[in-house]
Amino acid sequence: MSKLYVVGTPIGNLSDMTPRAIEILGSVDFIAAEDTRVTMKLLTHFDIHKPLISYYEHNLRVKGEEIINRMLDGENCAIVTDAGMPCISDPGEDLVKLCVDHGIEVNVVPSPTAAMSALAISGLSTSRFSFEGFLSVTKKQRFAHLEEVKDLKHTLIFYEAPHKLKKTLNDMLQILGDRRVSLCREMTKIHEEVLRGRISELISYYENTNPKGEFVIVVEGNVKIPEERYVPEEAIEYARQLIVSGEKVSDACKEAAKKYGFTKSEIYSGVISENRK
């Protein structure tokens, strides 16, 4: 039975190519590539000689049908993107869906991904994150996207092209606020660069520097700490009177909190603070 192999390729350094990826690309009947010129350079480097079929955003419907028909006839196919994992902000996603719809087995041959690599070296929280891909070129949709994620507390990851970077950073500052951010470009290459700072600082940096290379923008989540509310002396005094009259500290703070509209912990902190004076 035929198979589709989703094959990851290096994001910049050819030494990151895995032995299994080389083996699979050399064994399939043909390879679907985002840009056949880029893929041909990769195949030539590893002495792989296989037919290529162009498969990208603007021809995916026609070519997708052609690829599926060849696979239904018994051929095995590998899909690659220019760099990294296919199907991540990539038209390969549609080919996988077509294979699933037609009952064709799909296997993965993983590789480094720009999003995860950038997150790992960002210096921001990695425990929870959201991959947001590319923002829309349409201002209304771009703003709507940023509004949708501005209250999320986990780290946000975006892809961006160099000619749109300045506009995107300014939009992020306007919608998300002046958060910590990490800009990663040319990862694994000779000119790899990671810039960390506040969004406003990086906007200033690029006022006199021309952005080059594809960027991964890793943005701090909404981690604003709520302002501590001031608890009036009368609320604390009420709790202290209850304690003096014999009530447990916990119960006294709970009752005072209910009476004055604060939380139990806020009243408790005030009582403890007063006792230490």
C-alpha positions as CSV (number, residue, x, y, z in Angstrom):
1,M,0.0,0.0,0.0
2,S,1.3,3.5,-0.9
3,K,2.4,6.0,1.8
4,L,3.0,9.7,2.2
5,Y,6.1,10.6,4.2
6,V,6.1,14.0,5.8
7,V,9.8,14.6,5.8
8,G,11.4,17.4,7.8
9,T,14.6,19.1,6.4
10,P,17.2,21.3,8.1
11,I,16.1,24.9,8.9
12,G,19.5,26.2,7.9
13,N,22.4,23.8,8.6
14,L,22.6,20.8,6.4
15,S,24.4,18.9,9.1
16,D,21.0,18.6,10.9
17,M,19.7,16.3,8.1
18,T,18.8,13.0,9.7
19,P,20.0,9.6,8.3
20,R,16.3,8.5,8.2
21,A,15.3,11.5,6.2
22,I,18.0,10.8,3.6
23,E,17.0,7.1,3.5
24,I,13.3,7.9,2.9
25,L,13.9,10.6,0.3
26,G,16.1,8.1,-1.6
27,S,13.5,5.3,-1.4
28,V,10.2,7.0,-2.5
29,D,8.9,7.2,-6.0
30,F,8.7,11.0,-6.1
31,I,8.9,14.1,-3.9
32,A,6.5,16.9,-3.6
33,A,8.3,20.1,-2.9
34,E,7.3,23.7,-2.0
35,D,10.1,25.1,-4.2
36,T,11.8,22.5,-6.5
37,R,14.9,24.6,-6.9
38,V,15.6,24.7,-3.2
39,T,14.9,21.0,-2.8
40,M,17.0,20.1,-5.8
41,K,20.0,21.7,-4.0
42,L,19.3,19.6,-0.9
43,L,19.0,16.4,-2.9
44,T,22.1,17.1,-4.9
45,H,24.1,17.6,-1.6
46,F,23.0,14.2,-0.4
47,D,23.3,12.5,-3.8
48,I,19.6,11.7,-4.0
49,H,18.1,11.5,-7.5
50,K,14.3,11.4,-7.5
51,P,11.6,13.1,-9.6
52,L,10.2,16.3,-8.1
53,I,6.7,17.7,-8.4
54,S,6.0,21.3,-7.5
55,Y,3.4,21.7,-4.7
56,Y,2.8,25.1,-3.2
57,E,0.0,27.4,-2.0
58,H,-1.2,28.5,-5.5
59,N,-1.3,25.1,-7.2
60,L,-2.2,22.8,-4.3
61,R,-5.7,21.9,-5.5
62,V,-4.6,20.8,-9.0
63,K,-1.3,19.2,-7.9
64,G,-2.9,17.7,-4.8
65,E,-5.3,15.7,-7.0
66,E,-2.4,14.6,-9.2
67,I,-0.3,13.4,-6.3
68,I,-3.3,11.5,-4.7
69,N,-4.0,9.8,-8.0
70,R,-0.4,8.7,-8.3
71,M,-0.4,7.3,-4.8
72,L,-3.7,5.5,-5.4
73,D,-1.9,3.8,-8.3
74,G,0.7,2.5,-5.8
75,E,3.5,5.1,-5.7
76,N,5.1,6.4,-2.5
77,C,5.5,10.1,-2.0
78,A,7.5,12.3,0.3
79,I,6.6,15.9,0.9
80,V,9.1,18.5,2.0
81,T,9.1,22.2,2.5
82,D,12.0,24.7,1.9
83,A,13.2,24.3,5.5
84,G,11.9,22.6,8.6
85,M,8.7,20.6,9.0
86,P,6.1,20.5,6.3
87,C,2.5,21.2,7.2
88,I,3.3,23.8,9.8
89,S,2.0,27.1,8.3
90,D,2.6,25.3,5.0
91,P,0.4,23.9,2.2
92,G,1.5,20.4,3.1
93,E,-1.3,20.4,5.6
94,D,-3.8,20.1,2.7
95,L,-2.0,17.1,1.2
96,V,-2.1,15.3,4.5
97,K,-5.9,15.9,4.8
98,L,-6.3,14.5,1.2
99,C,-4.4,11.4,2.1
100,V,-6.5,10.9,5.3
101,D,-9.7,11.3,3.3
102,H,-8.5,8.7,0.7
103,G,-7.3,6.2,3.3
104,I,-3.6,6.7,2.4
105,E,-1.2,6.0,5.3
106,V,0.8,9.0,6.4
107,N,4.2,8.7,8.2
108,V,6.4,11.4,9.7
109,V,10.1,11.9,9.6
110,P,10.7,14.7,12.1
111,S,13.3,17.4,12.0
112,P,14.1,20.7,13.8
113,T,11.3,23.3,13.6
114,A,11.9,27.0,13.6
115,A,9.1,27.6,16.2
116,M,10.3,25.1,18.8
117,S,13.9,26.0,18.3
118,A,13.2,29.7,18.8
119,L,11.1,29.0,21.9
120,A,13.9,26.9,23.4
121,I,16.4,29.8,23.2
122,S,14.0,32.7,23.8
123,G,14.5,33.0,27.6
124,L,10.8,33.1,28.0
125,S,8.4,30.6,29.6
126,T,8.3,27.3,27.7
127,S,5.8,25.4,30.0
128,R,2.8,26.5,27.9
129,F,2.8,28.3,24.5
130,S,0.6,29.0,21.5
131,F,1.9,28.8,17.9
132,E,0.1,31.6,16.0
133,G,1.9,31.3,12.6
134,F,1.8,34.4,10.3
135,L,-0.3,37.4,11.0
136,S,-2.6,38.5,8.2
137,V,-1.4,41.2,5.8
138,T,-4.8,42.8,6.2
139,K,-4.7,45.4,9.0
140,K,-8.2,44.6,10.3
141,Q,-7.6,40.8,10.4
142,R,-4.1,41.3,11.9
143,F,-5.5,43.5,14.7
144,A,-8.3,41.0,15.3
145,H,-5.8,38.2,15.7
146,L,-3.7,40.1,18.2
147,E,-6.9,41.1,20.1
148,E,-7.9,37.5,20.3
149,V,-4.6,36.4,22.0
150,K,-3.7,39.5,24.1
151,D,-5.2,38.1,27.3
152,L,-3.6,34.6,27.0
153,K,-1.1,34.1,29.8
154,H,1.2,31.6,28.0
155,T,4.0,32.4,25.5
156,L,3.0,33.3,21.9
157,I,5.0,32.3,18.8
158,F,4.7,34.1,15.5
159,Y,6.4,33.8,12.1
160,E,7.2,37.0,10.2
161,A,8.9,38.0,6.9
162,P,11.6,40.7,7.1
163,H,9.7,43.3,5.1
164,K,6.7,43.1,7.5
165,L,8.7,43.0,10.8
166,K,8.6,46.7,11.7
167,K,4.9,47.0,11.1
168,T,4.2,43.8,13.1
169,L,6.2,45.0,16.1
170,N,4.4,48.3,16.1
171,D,1.1,46.5,16.0
172,M,2.1,44.2,18.8
173,L,3.1,47.2,20.9
174,Q,-0.3,48.8,20.3
175,I,-2.4,45.8,21.1
176,L,-0.3,43.6,23.4
177,G,1.6,46.3,25.3
178,D,5.4,46.6,25.8
179,R,6.1,43.0,26.6
180,R,9.3,41.0,26.6
181,V,10.1,39.5,23.3
182,S,12.7,37.4,21.6
183,L,13.5,37.8,17.9
184,C,15.2,34.8,16.3
185,R,16.6,34.8,12.7
186,E,19.0,32.7,10.6
187,M,18.9,29.9,13.3
188,T,21.6,27.2,12.8
189,K,23.2,29.4,10.1
190,I,26.5,31.3,10.3
191,H,24.7,34.6,11.0
192,E,22.3,33.2,13.6
193,E,21.0,36.1,15.8
194,V,18.7,36.3,18.8
195,L,17.6,39.7,20.1
196,R,15.8,39.9,23.4
197,G,14.2,42.9,25.1
198,R,11.0,44.9,25.2
199,I,9.0,45.3,22.1
200,S,9.6,49.1,22.2
201,E,13.4,48.5,22.4
202,L,13.4,46.3,19.3
203,I,11.3,48.8,17.4
204,S,14.0,51.4,18.2
205,Y,16.7,48.9,17.2
206,Y,15.2,48.4,13.8
207,E,14.7,52.1,13.1
208,N,18.4,52.1,12.0
209,T,18.8,48.5,11.1
210,N,17.3,46.8,8.0
211,P,15.6,43.4,9.0
212,K,17.1,40.5,7.1
213,G,16.1,36.8,7.0
214,E,12.9,35.1,8.2
215,F,12.0,35.8,11.8
216,V,10.4,33.9,14.6
217,I,8.9,36.2,17.2
218,V,8.4,34.8,20.7
219,V,6.3,37.0,22.9
220,E,5.8,36.9,26.6
221,G,2.2,36.1,27.6
222,N,-0.1,38.4,29.6
223,V,1.6,38.1,33.0
224,K,0.5,41.3,34.6
225,I,0.2,40.9,38.3
226,P,-3.1,42.3,39.7
227,E,-2.6,45.3,41.9
228,E,-2.9,44.6,45.6
229,R,-6.0,46.2,47.0
230,Y,-5.7,48.4,50.1
231,V,-7.7,46.9,53.0
232,P,-9.1,49.6,55.2
233,E,-8.2,49.6,58.9
234,E,-11.8,49.1,60.0
235,A,-12.0,45.8,58.2
236,I,-8.8,44.5,59.8
237,E,-9.9,45.8,63.2
238,Y,-13.3,44.0,62.9
239,A,-11.4,40.7,62.3
240,R,-9.1,41.4,65.3
241,Q,-12.1,42.0,67.5
242,L,-13.6,38.7,66.5
243,I,-10.4,37.0,67.3
244,V,-10.2,38.6,70.7
245,S,-13.7,37.5,71.4
246,G,-12.7,33.9,70.8
247,E,-13.2,33.1,67.1
248,K,-10.5,31.3,65.2
249,V,-8.3,33.5,63.0
250,S,-9.5,31.7,59.9
251,D,-13.2,32.2,60.7
252,A,-12.7,35.8,61.8
253,C,-11.0,36.7,58.6
254,K,-13.7,34.9,56.5
255,E,-16.4,36.8,58.3
256,A,-14.7,40.2,57.9
257,A,-14.0,39.5,54.3
258,K,-17.7,38.8,53.7
259,K,-18.8,42.0,55.6
260,Y,-16.4,44.4,53.8
261,G,-16.1,42.8,50.4
262,F,-12.5,41.6,50.4
263,T,-11.0,38.1,50.1
264,K,-10.2,36.1,53.2
265,S,-6.5,36.1,52.3
266,E,-6.5,39.9,52.1
267,I,-8.0,40.3,55.5
268,Y,-5.6,37.6,56.9
269,S,-2.5,39.5,55.5
270,G,-3.7,42.7,57.1
271,V,-4.3,41.0,60.5
272,I,-0.8,39.3,60.4
273,S,0.8,42.7,59.4
274,E,-0.9,44.4,62.3
275,N,0.2,41.8,64.8
276,R,3.8,42.2,63.7
277,K,3.9,45.9,64.4
